[in-house]
Each structure stands twice: as structure tokens, then as C-alpha cells.
Amino acid sequence: MNNLNDILSKSNKDILLEEEYEFERILFNKRSKRLELYFKNDISAIEEQIKTELSALIPEIAIVLYSKKSTVKQCTNEFIQNLLNQYNESCVACIDIQNIMIDKNSITIHFPYQMAKETFENKGLHSRLKEDLLKECGVEFKLNLLYEQKLSNDDFLEKNEKEELNTVRTVAAAVNRSIKKPKKKESSLSYGRKIKGEPQDIQSLTSDSYEAVIKGKIYNVESRETKSKKIIVIFDINDQSGATICKLFLKPEKYEEIKELFTEGNSLKVMGNMQYDSFSNYNCIMVRSIESASIADRRDLSPDKRIELHADTQFSASNGFISPKALIKELENWGHEAVGITDQGVVQAFPDIADAVNGKNIRALYGMEMKLLEDYIRIFTKKEEENSFNTFVVFDIETTGLSSRNDRITEIGAVKIIDGKITEVYNQLVNPEKNIPPKIVELTGITNAMVENEPVIDKVLPEFLDFVGDSILVAHNADFDTAFIFENCRRLSISWSRSFIDTLALARALYPELRNHKLNTLTKHLEVKLENHHRASDDAKATANIFLKMIDFLSEKNI
């Protein structure tokens, strides 16, 4: 039985084939009841018909047809990756197009994770891919599945450099030669049997990794004696891909022999089992062997070094971790000429940076990252739709502290201005129902004895609001004074709000040449009388006269 006609002749139907379709080979799997027919010629034109007839002839057998197509698809990396993507399996998601290598009739796929390779094989995707390639490309490929660790940054750069132009390769080689350092002599100290396996990335470890081999720098080293008189050593190890905790138990004499291995920052190769530690309730490597290892320092291989203009140190607001001295040391080793320090909202790193760059071949560019809260001067705050600019109440308050929620008002002073003239004055001490701090007494001159028999804010505030009426409020640093008024209204369930003008912001806009714009500075500049500074009534009168002079100044400028 060498051709298709011999098989179809067993069928009850009369099927006439225009040409001979010869078999290259026939395979039958008894266990899976699968029949594979390999044709020497192209059967794509009648493939469906053949399947239908053969399935009717032997319904209990799965039929799979292969043929050398007259027009086959070219087997490329992109084509193989598209086939893999059609399988819709998580284990193929990690296969990059650069991890597929084609050599004549052999295809090699490199998996970055051991688990992905095992899943690929266990789900039968190995056989499925071979079948699809034979069906689509007409070639029976030998398929090799390999697991290899991810290339490190240095290895990746080295691999790319070999594929670059000769000029780039020459420059990179020259840079590499210029930064080479003599290798440090590795310590001969070790524990357990010799580690033969190649290290794997820590990030690829699973909870059941057996005899896992990792290599990295250790930190957070801790050792203590157990009840059984053994020494337990716990440390973290980092290999840039991730970090994990390692734990081992040693006899005291063995610990004394190899304790130098556990120095912070040492590079170690570790072999052990990843398992759940019921005592500490986390997964860790139970160490069986340890050796000293060498890890190449990170290097900047670019011939033209960049300058980092936005470096954050450990002093920055939750977005920097490196110490200033460590940062400068690392960048100098990389050959960088300068670095911009831009911690968020602070300059605490500047002294340490200055010390670190002293005498070094790197200079610091000092800066700070700040947030722009308001890019305009807010002089008038509108709280109402309609405002009359004929009547103003200039007021000032004295308090027990700076917090409108936690502190209390001790005095309210106010001056009413109608049509540019002072018409009324209001002044009232307030019992804050709490002790006035000594520093506040020293500043304002208002003592606890002075307010002991005065009315509380529940009585005073309604009187003050009646005095204000429909007037626009005016105050120096108005956000502070109005915050206390609005907070006490809220506390007393009084629905009340007024628009207000800040003479501090207005003074900054009108008199930018002044060193500062405090109330006493403005009174001297505008020749306004100020007596008993930090008493509400006197400060309110001085602020009112300053405000009137500002209005006159604006009128002269036709503003």
C-alpha cells in the first residue's frame, strides 16, 4: 500500500483522483489511536476531502495529514512567534523573538524561566509546534528547548557590541580596557560541599525550588545563639533581579571559622532549598552550601558620559534612597563629570554633597525640586456674587496660637471704612476658655487675668458679624485672620461668609522694592502711626490707614 488510491479503494464510494498521491511514510500510535500520513507531494487541494473519506472509513482513528506543499511559508522568527501566540498559553508569553534561533532544519527556543520550559513541554506544545511547522512550512524541524538565565546588563551590552559596526566595537573595547580593575582575591572560606551549578536569577525562584544556586551581595546580616547552642545566621542576598532571605544553622566552632563570610556587602554564592519557614512565617533559602564569589561592579560603558540632572538622595521626600557620599562615589567611578542634586523640597544633602565632591573629579550642581502652589498674587478672595466696594471692615485678631482648629481668639479689633473714611471702631477682648501660652503673653501683652471675666466667643462673634454687615473684610495676612472667623462660625453653626482683601499680598504687588512687607515695615514706609503692635485694635487702625494710602496710590496710577 504505497499510495492513497490503495486506501480509498477500500471505500464504498467511487473516488477518482487525477494523480497519484504517494506516501513518504505512515505512522500509527496504538495508545492514542492516531494515524499520521506523510505525502511526498502536495495534497492541499483535496486535503479536506481525504480527511472526510478516511474518517468515514476508520472513524475510531484520528487522522493527521502532512504533505510537501507546492507553496510553503518561509520559516522565520516572526512566523514561529506568531504560531506560539496562537496557542494562548502563559508559558509562551516570556519567549522573545530574539530567543528563537533557526539553523537549517533545527529550531532552538531559549526560555528565560525553567518553569516556562517545563510547562511548555507538559502541555504538549513541543509536539504541536513541530506539527504546525511541518504543516505550514513543509519541513520537519528538529525542535530544541533550552533554559538559560537572563543576560545581565553587561552581557547584553557585550552581545550587542559584537553585532555593531567595527568602529563602535573598537570604542567599547577601549572603554572596557580603561576601566578594568585587578580582580580581588577570593576568600578560601566555604561551608558545605562545592557548588557546581550555575547561579539563577532570584526572581525565577519558586516556593519549591530544590538545590537552588544564587549569587549576590549580602546585607542585613544577623546571628544569634539558639537554645540548642547552635548559631543561626540570617541574611538577605540581592542579585539585581531580586532579593531573598537566607538562613542556616552552624555549630559554634564552624561559625567562628567562617564568620568572615557574613560581612555586610560580601559577594557570596549560595546553594539551598527554597521553603516555608514556619518559625518566621516566610519563604527563605535554607542554606546547604556557601562560597565566596566575585561580582563585577556596575560600569558606565558609554564613551560619552551623560550628566544626571535630577538625582534624589535619601533626604528627598520619600523618593530617594541613596546617601550623598555613596552617590558621588559611584558616579565618580563611572567617570561622570557632574551631577545635579534636586531633592524634593529640602536642601539637607548639600553639606554632605559638598564634602563628597571635595578633591574629586566630579562637581555638584545644586538645586531643589519645588511645587508652585500659586503662580499669581491672590489679593482679593471672592466669596459672594455681589460685592460693594464702598464699605470695608479692616480687622485684626489676637489668638492663643497659629491653629484655627486647636487655638482660640483672645481679641478682635476692627475699623469700618465708608467712602474712604474711617467711621466706626470695634474692639473686644475674648475669654479663650484655655490658658494663654507665656510666649503669646509676651508677644501680645494679653494675660489670662485680662480675659478671665471677658465674654466667650459665642457672645462676641455675633456682635462682630453685626458690625461687619455687608462690608468687604480687609486684613494683613488675611488667610490667617479669616480662617479663625470662618472656623468659629462653623463651630457655632453660623452660616456666614464674606469676600476679603489681603493687604500683605497687595503690598507685595505695589512695593516690591521693600525687604519685607510686615505691618511695622509698611507703617514706616508709608509714614503711618502704629502703637501697641500686636494688639488687635491698634493693628486694625494701622492696617486701615495703610489700606487707604494703597487705594490713593492705585487711584494715582489709574488702577
C-alpha positions as CSV (number, residue, x, y, z in Angstrom):
1,M,0.0,0.0,0.0
2,N,2.2,2.8,-1.4
3,N,-0.4,5.4,-2.4
4,L,-3.7,7.0,-1.5
5,N,-5.7,5.1,-4.1
6,D,-4.9,1.8,-2.4
7,I,-6.6,3.1,0.8
8,L,-9.5,4.8,-0.9
9,S,-10.3,1.7,-2.9
10,K,-11.5,0.1,0.3
11,S,-14.2,2.8,0.5
12,N,-17.7,2.0,-0.8
13,K,-17.6,5.3,-2.7
14,D,-16.1,5.8,-6.1
15,I,-13.4,8.4,-5.8
16,L,-11.4,9.3,-8.8
17,L,-8.1,11.1,-8.2
18,E,-6.5,12.8,-11.1
19,E,-2.9,12.0,-10.0
20,E,-1.0,9.6,-7.8
21,Y,-0.5,10.7,-4.2
22,E,2.4,8.6,-2.8
23,F,3.2,8.2,0.9
24,E,6.6,9.1,2.3
25,R,5.8,7.3,5.5
26,I,2.9,6.2,7.7
27,L,3.0,6.3,11.5
28,F,0.3,4.8,13.8
29,N,0.2,5.3,17.6
30,K,-1.8,2.5,19.2
31,R,-2.2,4.2,22.6
32,S,-3.6,7.5,21.2
33,K,-5.2,5.8,18.1
34,R,-3.6,8.4,15.9
35,L,-2.7,7.8,12.2
36,E,-0.2,10.1,10.6
37,L,0.1,10.1,6.8
38,Y,3.1,11.8,5.2
39,F,2.8,12.5,1.5
40,K,5.6,13.1,-1.0
41,N,3.5,15.6,-3.0
42,D,1.1,18.4,-2.3
43,I,-2.4,17.4,-1.2
44,S,-3.7,20.8,-0.2
45,A,-6.2,20.8,-3.0
46,I,-8.0,17.7,-1.7
47,E,-6.9,17.6,1.9
48,E,-10.4,18.1,3.4
49,Q,-11.9,15.5,1.1
50,I,-9.3,12.9,2.0
51,K,-9.8,13.6,5.8
52,T,-13.6,13.1,5.3
53,E,-13.3,9.9,3.4
54,L,-10.7,8.4,5.7
55,S,-12.6,9.3,8.9
56,A,-15.7,7.6,7.4
57,L,-13.6,4.5,6.6
58,I,-11.9,4.3,10.0
59,P,-14.0,6.5,12.4
60,E,-12.3,5.3,15.6
61,I,-8.9,6.6,14.4
62,A,-7.7,10.3,14.5
63,I,-6.3,11.2,11.1
64,V,-3.5,13.7,10.6
65,L,-2.2,14.6,7.1
66,Y,1.2,16.0,6.2
67,S,2.5,17.0,2.8
68,K,5.2,18.9,1.0
69,K,3.3,21.9,-0.2
70,S,4.0,23.4,-3.6
71,T,4.0,26.8,-1.9
72,V,5.3,26.7,1.6
73,K,5.6,29.5,4.1
74,Q,9.0,30.7,5.0
75,C,10.0,29.8,8.5
76,T,11.2,32.9,10.2
77,N,11.4,34.0,13.9
78,E,8.3,36.2,13.4
79,F,6.4,33.3,11.9
80,I,7.3,31.0,14.8
81,Q,6.4,33.6,17.4
82,N,3.0,34.2,15.7
83,L,2.4,30.4,15.9
84,L,3.3,30.4,19.6
85,N,1.0,33.4,20.3
86,Q,-1.9,31.5,18.7
87,Y,-1.6,28.8,21.5
88,N,-2.7,31.5,24.0
89,E,-0.6,29.9,26.8
90,S,1.1,31.9,29.6
91,C,4.3,29.9,29.2
92,V,4.9,31.3,25.7
93,A,4.5,35.0,26.8
94,C,8.1,35.1,28.0
95,I,9.6,33.9,24.7
96,D,11.0,36.9,22.9
97,I,11.6,36.9,19.2
98,Q,15.3,37.1,19.8
99,N,15.2,33.9,21.9
100,I,14.3,31.9,18.8
101,M,17.2,30.6,16.6
102,I,16.8,28.8,13.3
103,D,19.6,26.8,11.8
104,K,18.6,24.9,8.6
105,N,16.2,22.1,9.8
106,S,16.8,22.8,13.5
107,I,15.0,25.4,15.7
108,T,16.2,26.3,19.2
109,I,13.9,28.2,21.6
110,H,15.6,29.7,24.7
111,F,13.3,30.1,27.8
112,P,14.2,32.7,30.4
113,Y,12.5,30.6,33.2
114,Q,12.8,26.9,33.9
115,M,9.1,26.7,34.9
116,A,8.0,28.1,31.5
117,K,10.1,25.5,29.7
118,E,8.6,22.7,31.8
119,T,5.0,23.9,31.3
120,F,5.6,24.2,27.5
121,E,6.7,20.5,27.5
122,N,4.0,19.3,29.9
123,K,1.2,20.8,27.8
124,G,2.4,19.1,24.7
125,L,3.2,22.4,22.9
126,H,6.5,20.9,21.8
127,S,4.8,18.3,19.6
128,R,2.1,20.7,18.5
129,L,4.7,23.3,17.3
130,K,6.5,20.6,15.3
131,E,3.3,19.5,13.6
132,D,2.3,23.1,12.8
133,L,5.7,23.8,11.3
134,L,5.6,20.7,9.1
135,K,2.0,21.5,8.0
136,E,2.7,25.2,7.3
137,C,6.3,25.1,6.1
138,G,6.5,21.6,4.6
139,V,9.7,20.9,6.7
140,E,10.1,18.5,9.6
141,F,12.2,20.6,12.0
142,K,14.2,19.3,15.0
143,L,13.0,21.3,17.9
144,N,15.3,22.1,20.9
145,L,14.0,23.7,24.1
146,L,16.6,25.2,26.3
147,Y,16.5,27.1,29.6
148,E,19.1,29.8,30.2
149,Q,19.3,32.7,32.7
150,K,18.5,36.2,31.5
151,L,21.6,38.0,30.3
152,S,22.9,40.6,32.7
153,N,23.2,44.2,31.5
154,D,26.9,43.8,30.9
155,D,26.4,40.5,29.0
156,F,23.7,42.1,26.9
157,L,25.8,45.1,26.1
158,E,28.7,42.8,25.2
159,K,26.5,40.7,22.9
160,N,25.2,43.8,21.1
161,E,28.7,45.3,20.8
162,K,29.8,42.2,18.8
163,E,27.0,42.8,16.3
164,E,27.6,46.5,16.0
165,L,29.9,48.3,13.5
166,N,33.6,47.8,13.9
167,T,34.0,51.4,15.0
168,V,31.6,51.1,17.8
169,R,33.1,47.8,18.9
170,T,36.6,49.3,18.9
171,V,35.4,52.3,21.1
172,A,33.6,50.0,23.5
173,A,36.6,47.7,23.8
174,A,38.8,50.7,24.5
175,V,36.4,51.9,27.3
176,N,36.4,48.4,28.8
177,R,40.2,48.3,28.9
178,S,40.4,51.7,30.5
179,I,38.1,50.7,33.4
180,K,39.4,47.3,34.2
181,K,40.5,46.8,37.8
182,P,42.6,44.0,39.2
183,K,40.5,41.1,40.5
184,K,40.2,40.8,44.2
185,K,41.5,37.6,45.6
186,E,38.5,35.5,46.6
187,S,38.3,34.1,50.1
188,S,39.0,30.4,50.5
189,L,36.4,30.1,53.3
190,S,33.4,28.0,52.4
191,Y,30.7,25.9,54.0
192,G,29.2,22.6,52.7
193,R,30.1,20.8,49.6
194,K,31.4,22.6,46.5
195,I,28.8,24.4,44.5
196,K,28.9,23.2,40.9
197,G,25.6,24.5,39.4
198,E,25.3,27.8,37.6
199,P,23.6,30.6,39.6
200,Q,20.0,31.5,38.6
201,D,18.1,34.8,39.0
202,I,16.5,35.2,42.4
203,Q,13.3,36.4,40.7
204,S,12.9,33.0,39.0
205,L,12.9,31.1,42.3
206,T,9.6,29.4,43.3
207,S,8.4,28.1,46.7
208,D,9.6,24.6,45.8
209,S,13.0,25.4,44.2
210,Y,15.3,22.5,45.2
211,E,19.1,22.9,45.5
212,A,18.8,26.4,44.0
213,V,22.1,28.2,43.3
214,I,22.1,32.0,43.6
215,K,24.9,34.6,43.7
216,G,24.7,38.2,45.0
217,K,25.7,40.7,47.7
218,I,24.6,40.1,51.3
219,Y,23.2,42.7,53.8
220,N,21.0,42.8,57.0
221,V,23.2,40.1,58.5
222,E,22.1,38.8,61.8
223,S,23.4,36.0,64.0
224,R,22.4,34.6,67.4
225,E,22.7,31.5,69.6
226,T,19.7,29.1,69.8
227,K,18.5,27.1,72.7
228,S,20.3,24.1,71.3
229,K,23.6,26.0,71.5
230,K,23.8,26.4,67.7
231,I,24.4,29.6,65.9
232,I,21.6,30.7,63.5
233,V,22.8,33.1,60.7
234,I,20.1,35.1,58.8
235,F,21.0,37.4,55.9
236,D,19.4,39.0,52.8
237,I,21.0,38.5,49.4
238,N,20.5,40.6,46.3
239,D,21.5,39.9,42.7
240,Q,19.8,42.9,40.9
241,S,17.0,40.7,39.7
242,G,15.5,40.4,43.2
243,A,16.3,39.6,46.8
244,T,15.6,36.8,49.2
245,I,16.3,35.8,52.8
246,C,18.8,33.0,53.6
247,K,19.1,31.1,56.8
248,L,21.5,28.4,58.1
249,F,22.4,26.7,61.4
250,L,26.0,26.3,62.4
251,K,28.0,24.7,65.2
252,P,29.8,27.5,67.2
253,E,33.2,26.3,66.2
254,K,32.2,26.3,62.5
255,Y,30.7,29.7,62.8
256,E,33.9,31.1,64.3
257,E,35.8,29.5,61.4
258,I,33.8,31.1,58.6
259,K,32.1,34.2,60.1
260,E,34.2,36.5,57.9
261,L,32.0,35.3,55.0
262,F,29.0,37.0,56.6
263,T,30.4,40.5,56.4
264,E,27.9,43.1,55.1
265,G,28.5,43.8,51.4
266,N,30.3,40.5,50.7
267,S,29.6,38.6,47.5
268,L,28.5,35.0,48.1
269,K,27.4,32.0,46.0
270,V,24.7,30.1,48.0
271,M,23.0,26.7,47.4
272,G,20.0,25.6,49.2
273,N,16.3,24.8,49.2
274,M,13.6,27.4,49.0
275,Q,11.0,26.5,51.6
276,Y,8.5,27.9,54.0
277,D,9.9,28.7,57.4
278,S,7.1,28.0,60.0
279,F,9.1,29.8,62.7
280,S,9.4,33.1,60.9
281,N,6.3,32.6,58.6
282,Y,8.0,33.4,55.3
283,N,9.8,31.6,52.4
284,C,13.6,31.6,52.6
285,I,16.6,29.7,51.3
286,M,17.7,27.0,53.8
287,V,21.4,27.1,53.1
288,R,23.3,23.9,52.5
289,S,26.5,25.3,50.9
290,I,28.2,28.8,50.8
291,E,31.2,30.0,48.8
292,S,32.8,33.4,48.4
293,A,32.1,34.8,44.9
294,S,33.2,37.8,42.8
295,I,30.7,40.1,41.2
296,A,31.7,42.7,38.7
297,D,30.9,46.3,39.7
298,R,28.4,48.1,37.6
299,R,30.0,50.3,34.9
300,D,29.0,53.0,32.5
301,L,30.5,51.8,29.2
302,S,29.4,54.8,27.1
303,P,32.3,56.8,25.7
304,D,30.3,60.0,26.1
305,K,29.1,60.1,29.7
306,R,25.8,61.7,30.4
307,I,25.2,64.1,33.3
308,E,22.3,63.3,35.6
309,L,20.4,66.5,36.2
310,H,17.7,65.1,38.5
311,A,19.2,63.0,41.3
312,D,17.4,62.5,44.6
313,T,19.2,61.5,47.8
314,Q,17.9,59.9,51.0
315,F,17.0,63.4,52.2
316,S,14.3,63.8,49.5
317,A,10.6,63.4,50.2
318,S,10.1,59.7,50.0
319,N,11.6,59.3,46.5
320,G,15.3,58.9,47.2
321,F,17.3,56.2,49.0
322,I,21.0,56.7,48.3
323,S,23.3,58.6,50.6
324,P,25.0,61.7,49.1
325,K,28.5,60.2,49.6
326,A,27.6,56.9,48.1
327,L,26.1,58.6,45.1
328,I,29.2,60.7,44.4
329,K,31.5,57.8,44.9
330,E,29.5,55.6,42.4
331,L,29.2,58.4,39.8
332,E,32.9,59.2,40.0
333,N,33.8,55.5,39.5
334,W,31.6,55.6,36.4
335,G,33.5,58.6,35.0
336,H,30.7,61.1,35.3
337,E,31.9,64.8,35.4
338,A,28.9,66.3,37.2
339,V,25.6,65.5,38.9
340,G,22.5,67.7,39.6
341,I,21.1,67.3,43.1
342,T,17.4,68.1,43.1
343,D,15.9,66.7,46.3
344,Q,12.2,67.5,46.7
345,G,11.6,70.4,49.0
346,V,14.8,70.1,51.0
347,V,18.5,71.1,50.8
348,Q,19.8,68.9,53.7
349,A,22.0,67.0,51.3
350,F,24.1,70.0,50.3
351,P,26.7,69.8,53.1
352,D,27.3,66.1,52.5
353,I,27.5,66.6,48.8
354,A,30.0,69.4,49.2
355,D,32.2,67.2,51.4
356,A,31.9,64.3,48.9
357,V,32.9,66.2,45.8
358,N,35.8,68.0,47.6
359,G,39.0,66.9,45.8
360,K,37.2,64.6,43.4
361,N,36.9,64.8,39.6
362,I,33.2,65.4,39.7
363,R,31.3,68.6,40.5
364,A,27.9,69.1,42.0
365,L,25.0,71.1,40.5
366,Y,22.9,72.3,43.5
367,G,19.2,72.5,43.0
368,M,15.8,71.6,44.6
369,E,12.5,70.4,43.3
370,M,9.7,72.6,44.4
371,K,6.0,72.8,43.9
372,L,4.5,76.0,42.6
373,L,1.4,76.5,44.7
374,E,0.1,79.8,43.1
375,D,1.6,81.5,40.1
376,Y,-0.3,84.7,40.8
377,I,-0.7,87.1,43.8
378,R,-4.1,86.5,45.4
379,I,-5.2,89.9,46.7
380,F,-8.9,89.7,46.6
381,T,-10.8,86.5,47.5
382,K,-14.4,86.5,46.3
383,K,-16.9,84.7,48.5
384,E,-20.1,86.4,47.3
385,E,-21.6,87.1,43.9
386,E,-22.2,90.8,44.6
387,N,-19.8,93.0,46.5
388,S,-20.0,96.7,47.3
389,F,-16.6,98.4,47.2
390,N,-17.7,101.4,49.1
391,T,-17.7,99.8,52.6
392,F,-14.8,97.9,54.2
393,V,-14.2,96.5,57.6
394,V,-10.4,96.3,58.4
395,F,-9.9,93.9,61.3
396,D,-7.2,92.1,63.2
397,I,-7.4,89.3,65.8
398,E,-5.1,88.0,68.5
399,T,-5.1,84.3,69.4
400,T,-3.6,81.7,71.7
401,G,-1.6,80.1,68.7
402,L,-1.5,79.5,65.0
403,S,-4.1,76.8,64.5
404,S,-7.6,77.9,63.7
405,R,-8.9,74.5,64.9
406,N,-6.9,74.0,68.1
407,D,-6.3,77.6,69.3
408,R,-8.8,80.3,70.3
409,I,-9.3,84.0,69.7
410,T,-8.3,86.4,72.6
411,E,-9.1,89.8,71.0
412,I,-10.9,91.2,68.0
413,G,-10.3,94.7,66.7
414,A,-11.9,96.3,63.7
415,V,-12.3,99.6,61.8
416,K,-15.1,100.4,59.4
417,I,-14.4,102.5,56.3
418,I,-17.2,104.0,54.3
419,D,-16.4,106.0,51.1
420,G,-12.7,106.3,52.0
421,K,-13.2,107.5,55.6
422,I,-13.0,105.7,59.0
423,T,-16.4,105.9,60.6
424,E,-16.5,103.3,63.4
425,V,-14.1,101.3,65.6
426,Y,-14.8,97.9,67.3
427,N,-12.7,96.3,70.0
428,Q,-13.4,93.4,72.3
429,L,-11.3,91.0,74.4
430,V,-12.4,87.4,74.4
431,N,-12.2,84.7,77.0
432,P,-10.5,81.8,75.2
433,E,-11.5,79.3,77.8
434,K,-7.9,78.0,77.9
435,N,-4.6,79.3,79.2
436,I,-2.7,81.7,77.0
437,P,0.9,80.4,76.5
438,P,3.7,82.5,78.0
439,K,5.2,83.3,74.6
440,I,1.9,84.7,73.4
441,V,1.5,86.8,76.5
442,E,5.0,88.2,75.9
443,L,4.1,88.9,72.3
444,T,0.6,90.5,72.7
445,G,0.6,91.6,76.3
446,I,-2.7,89.9,76.8
447,T,-2.7,87.9,80.1
448,N,-5.0,85.3,81.5
449,A,-6.2,87.8,84.1
450,M,-7.2,90.3,81.4
451,V,-9.6,87.9,79.7
452,E,-10.8,85.9,82.7
453,N,-14.0,87.9,83.1
454,E,-14.5,88.7,79.4
455,P,-17.3,87.2,77.3
456,V,-16.6,84.0,75.3
457,I,-16.6,83.8,71.5
458,D,-20.2,82.5,71.5
459,K,-21.2,86.0,72.6
460,V,-18.5,88.1,70.9
461,L,-18.7,86.6,67.4
462,P,-22.4,87.5,66.6
463,E,-21.6,91.1,67.7
464,F,-18.6,91.3,65.4
465,L,-20.6,89.9,62.5
466,D,-23.3,92.5,63.0
467,F,-20.5,95.2,62.9
468,V,-19.3,93.8,59.6
469,G,-22.7,93.7,58.0
470,D,-22.4,93.6,54.2
471,S,-18.9,95.1,54.2
472,I,-15.8,93.5,52.5
473,L,-13.3,92.3,55.0
474,V,-9.7,93.6,54.9
475,A,-6.8,92.2,56.9
476,H,-3.0,91.9,56.8
477,N,-2.2,88.3,56.0
478,A,-5.9,87.8,55.6
479,D,-5.9,84.0,55.3
480,F,-4.8,83.7,59.0
481,D,-7.5,86.1,60.4
482,T,-10.4,84.9,58.2
483,A,-9.6,81.2,59.0
484,F,-10.3,81.8,62.7
485,I,-13.5,83.7,61.9
486,F,-14.8,81.1,59.5
487,E,-13.8,78.2,61.8
488,N,-15.7,79.8,64.7
489,C,-18.7,80.3,62.6
490,R,-18.6,76.6,61.6
491,R,-18.2,75.6,65.3
492,L,-21.2,77.7,66.3
493,S,-23.3,76.6,63.3
494,I,-23.5,80.1,61.9
495,S,-23.8,80.2,58.1
496,W,-21.8,83.3,57.2
497,S,-19.2,84.2,54.5
498,R,-17.6,87.4,53.2
499,S,-15.2,88.4,50.4
500,F,-11.9,89.7,51.7
501,I,-8.8,91.7,50.7
502,D,-5.3,90.8,51.8
503,T,-3.1,94.0,52.4
504,L,0.0,91.7,52.6
505,A,-0.4,90.5,49.0
506,L,-1.4,94.0,47.8
507,A,1.7,95.5,49.4
508,R,3.9,92.9,47.7
509,A,2.5,93.9,44.4
510,L,2.7,97.6,45.0
511,Y,6.0,97.8,46.8
512,P,8.3,95.1,45.5
513,E,11.4,97.1,46.5
514,L,10.8,96.6,50.2
515,R,12.9,93.9,52.0
516,N,9.8,92.5,53.6
517,H,6.1,93.5,53.9
518,K,5.4,93.2,57.6
519,L,2.9,95.5,59.2
520,N,5.5,97.6,61.1
521,T,7.7,97.8,57.9
522,L,4.8,99.2,55.9
523,T,3.8,101.7,58.6
524,K,7.4,103.1,58.5
525,H,7.4,103.1,54.7
526,L,4.0,104.9,54.4
527,E,4.5,107.0,57.5
528,V,1.5,105.5,59.3
529,K,1.3,105.6,63.1
530,L,1.5,102.3,64.9
531,E,1.1,102.0,68.7
532,N,0.9,98.8,70.8
533,H,1.9,96.5,67.9
534,H,0.2,93.0,68.3
535,R,-2.9,94.4,69.9
536,A,-5.9,93.9,67.7
537,S,-7.4,97.4,67.8
538,D,-4.1,99.2,67.2
539,D,-3.1,96.8,64.4
540,A,-6.5,97.2,62.8
541,K,-6.3,101.0,62.8
542,A,-2.8,100.9,61.3
543,T,-3.9,98.4,58.7
544,A,-6.9,100.7,57.8
545,N,-4.6,103.7,57.3
546,I,-2.2,101.6,55.2
547,F,-5.2,100.4,53.1
548,L,-6.4,103.9,52.5
549,K,-2.9,105.0,51.3
550,M,-2.8,102.0,49.0
551,I,-6.2,103.0,47.5
552,D,-4.9,106.5,46.9
553,F,-1.7,105.1,45.3
554,L,-3.9,102.9,42.9
555,S,-6.1,105.9,42.1
556,E,-3.0,108.0,41.1
557,K,-1.9,105.1,38.8
558,N,-5.5,105.0,37.3
559,I,-5.8,101.4,38.5
